[in-house]
């Protein structure tokens, strides 16, 4: 099926809400691909289910999975942590992998009409790194069809973890990812910006350069810099000048300091430390406290058995006085090269 439109769809009046806007649900895709956590997928289910348990305290959780057998396994694991199963809905939408931020639906809303639509961007597993991805690529349309929602097809590759929204017309992203030739080699920066503005309902695109070392997505924004309100970002910095992330993150910090929002205001910038480097099997992993998820009643933050964990939680708590901040050990989950934000996608009210 050719999803490429000859001209851009008209989504006037629709926008992708900020993550702190009220959610109907959080979407997840149940982890099952052993190759994503080679040798230790069994270790991730407890922290993953603890994540779900916290989510259910404030919203529905909707989980994509393959079949009744996988559902039974999921229920058993969720019961071990005491998750509220009455707040969890299961959908037989089979996936290749668990990274719902990137393959899940992009929900847009029209604040005037209260209408909700889904944008189904193309998905190629971060530049064809991890085929097959055919099941993941059709998840947004399956969800749209189930709920009877209109679906729009930009016809280009875009991942949810590569874009960060302030809910007031601005999107933040990285050149390392969106301008990478393994995504949309036929498009230049200006053309990419046109797609972002049209299909996410934004007016302004702000660009950082590089992501962190160990990030196989080519530099997703959700590992480095996050909006916490419409004019404030929290951004990770590396204190150790000998660490290979030091200069990358200093460059990003300096770029953020020069940015201006649509109204001309400078960003308020909150600095967040990086955890100590996390290695497994000789590989540096993309451990970052910035990969938190903003749920209705909580902000869920990956922790890494590190002395900086509490400092990071305290900084994030100051940014979200109306929500409790919950740290969940992500030391095993990060072996899959992502954490709680990568695993989840919000459905706005």
Buried (B, 14 or more C-beta within 10 A) or exposed (E): EEBEEEEBBEBEEBBBBBBBBEBBBBBBBBBBBEEBBEEBBEBBBBBBBBBBBBBBBBBBBBBBBBEEEBBEBBBEBBEEBEBEBEBBEBBEBBBBBBBBBBBBBBBBBBEEEEEBBBBBBBBBBBBEEBEEBEBBBBBBBBBBEEEEBBBBBBBBBBBBBBBBBBBBBBBBBBBBBBBBEEBBEEBEEEEBBEBBBBBBBBEBBBBBEBBBBBBBBBBBBBBBBBBBBBBBBBBBBBEEEEBEBBEBBEEBBEBBEEBEBEEEEEBEBBEBBBBBBBEBEEEBBBBBBBBBBBBBBBBBBBBBEBEBBEBBBEBBBEBBEEBBBBBBBBBBBBBBBBBBBBBBBBBBB
